[in-house]
Amino acid sequence: MKNAAPIRLVQITDCHLQADPAARARAGFPLRQLEAVVAAVNRERPGMVLVTGDISQDESAASYRLAEQALSRLDAPWFWLPGNHDQPALMAERRELPDALDLGNWRALLLNTRVSGRAGGELGEAALATLAERLAADDRPTLLVMHHPPLPVGSAWLDEIGLADGEAFWRVVAPHRQVRAVLFGHVHQAFHGVHALADGEVPAYGCPSTSDQFLPGSSSFALDEASRPGYRLIELRDGELETWVERVEA
């Protein structure tokens, strides 16, 4: 694992596209903003891009067509997973929904936390059992990637609609020290937290939306109108990672 070539990933999330390409969100135009983020990401020259859910706002087939068109302008392979606003069947009609990605000396496991009809997320017993099996079978440094945050982010209204079985998730993760980080969407803001384990801790990272931004630390829904769309860069090297957020004028 020593001296392996570094791997650069980018996370983008929460595009909230609608069937109408000119549709407006609360603070901007989601398709235009996504296109600006894609252009900025290309300048970073990543090896792979992860799109962590809420691709659509109106759950329409046309919104996924627009998303695929915009994301296909990326110069790197890209992969998506569903969020609470998404329709996985419509996503899969346009592009596969992988559950694992081989990153050479690393790997990423993509977890589906969507629950139909609910804003909050959950993995469920079967998915947690599968996660435990996959972690036991491969000790490469691992990223866990999902839509809903598995720990509180400090905004009361968001914490009510996070990952409902977060405690069970961390019990599964606890024995597996190869888990280096959790990446999630849903919160529309840059976030860094840690979950303490008996013999260490696992960092967890939220990502700005390509569309509207949420105000950190708010007790009820509030936009952060001073923030801009953005994305998260993740660099993997020698079993360790470095990550930071970049913002985009759009």
C-alpha positions, 0 to 999 in steps of 0.5 A: 500500500505504500507509495501507491499513486494518490486517488482523487475523488469528487463528491457532488450532491443534492442537485434537485432538478425538475422536469423544466430545465429553466425551473427555479429553486428557492435561491437559484436555478438548479440545472444552471448551478449543476452545470457550473459545478460540473465545469469546476469539477472537470478542472480538478481532474478527478479520477471518479465522481460520486453523486450522493442523492436527491438528483431530482426534486420532482421525481420525474423521468425528465429530471433524470434525463437532464441530470444524465446529460449534465453529469455526462459532461464530466471527464471522469467516470461518475456513479450515483445513489438515491436520496429521499427525493429520488425514484431509484427505478427511474434512475436505474433506467438511465444508469446503474446504481452500483453498491461497491466501487473498486478503487485499487488499494481502496474501495467505496461501498455505496449504501441506499438509505432511501425509504419510500415516502419518508424524508428521513433515511434507514438502512434496515436489518438486511442492508446492515447484515450485508454491510457487515459481511462486506466489511468482514470480507475485505480489509482494504481502506474503505469509504462508506457513501450514503445520502442520509447523515448517520450522526447529528449535524447540529441542525435540529430539523435535519437531525430529525430526518437523518439516518434512523438506524444510525446507532445500529450502523455504527455498531456494524462499523465498530469492529472494522478499522479499515473504514476511513470515512463516511461521506453523505449528502442531504444536509446541503452544507459543508460538515465535518464530524466524528463518531467515537469508537472504543478504539478510535473514531471515524470521520463523517463529511457532509457536502454542499448542494449543487443547488440551495444551501442550508444554514448550519446550526438552524433549529428549523428550515433556513437557507444559507443565502450567503453560501454558494453551490459546491463540491467536496474533494477527497484525496486517498493515499497510503491508507489515509485521506485528505478532504476539503470543500470548494465553492462555485460561482453559479 
